[in-house]
Amino acid sequence: MKAKAAVMRAAHEPLTIEEIEVDKPARREVLIRTAFAGVCHSDLHFIEGLYPIPCPCVLGHE
């Protein structure tokens, strides 16, 4: 299935809104429809390159 996501391609670069492929939920997982999402201060550390992370990636944990 498809979803829109803010993708981080590299540190110090703007996030890009892209359509990504999302796996179907596995056993004991659920799929929810998200209307809004935010970027927290921890995510900004990844964008600023303070915490190394493999790219491309979709940030967010809240």
Contacts in CASP RR format, 6 or more apart in sequence:
PFRMAT RR
TARGET T0000
AUTHOR 0000-0000-0000
METHOD contacts of the structure
MODEL  1
MKAKAAVMRAAHEPLTIEEIEVDKPARREVLIRTAFAGVCHSDLHFIEGL
YPIPCPCVLGHE
1 21 0 8 1.000
1 22 0 8 1.000
1 24 0 8 1.000
1 31 0 8 1.000
2 19 0 8 1.000
2 20 0 8 1.000
2 21 0 8 1.000
2 22 0 8 1.000
3 19 0 8 1.000
3 20 0 8 1.000
3 22 0 8 1.000
4 17 0 8 1.000
4 18 0 8 1.000
4 19 0 8 1.000
4 20 0 8 1.000
5 17 0 8 1.000
5 18 0 8 1.000
5 19 0 8 1.000
5 20 0 8 1.000
5 58 0 8 1.000
6 15 0 8 1.000
6 16 0 8 1.000
6 17 0 8 1.000
6 37 0 8 1.000
6 39 0 8 1.000
6 58 0 8 1.000
6 59 0 8 1.000
7 15 0 8 1.000
7 16 0 8 1.000
7 17 0 8 1.000
7 18 0 8 1.000
7 20 0 8 1.000
7 56 0 8 1.000
7 57 0 8 1.000
7 58 0 8 1.000
8 15 0 8 1.000
8 46 0 8 1.000
8 47 0 8 1.000
8 53 0 8 1.000
8 55 0 8 1.000
8 56 0 8 1.000
8 57 0 8 1.000
8 58 0 8 1.000
8 59 0 8 1.000
9 16 0 8 1.000
9 55 0 8 1.000
9 56 0 8 1.000
10 55 0 8 1.000
11 46 0 8 1.000
11 47 0 8 1.000
11 48 0 8 1.000
11 49 0 8 1.000
11 52 0 8 1.000
11 55 0 8 1.000
12 47 0 8 1.000
12 48 0 8 1.000
12 49 0 8 1.000
15 39 0 8 1.000
15 47 0 8 1.000
15 59 0 8 1.000
20 58 0 8 1.000
24 31 0 8 1.000
25 31 0 8 1.000
37 60 0 8 1.000
38 60 0 8 1.000
38 62 0 8 1.000
39 59 0 8 1.000
39 60 0 8 1.000
40 60 0 8 1.000
40 61 0 8 1.000
40 62 0 8 1.000
42 61 0 8 1.000
43 59 0 8 1.000
43 60 0 8 1.000
45 51 0 8 1.000
46 53 0 8 1.000
46 57 0 8 1.000
46 59 0 8 1.000
47 59 0 8 1.000
END
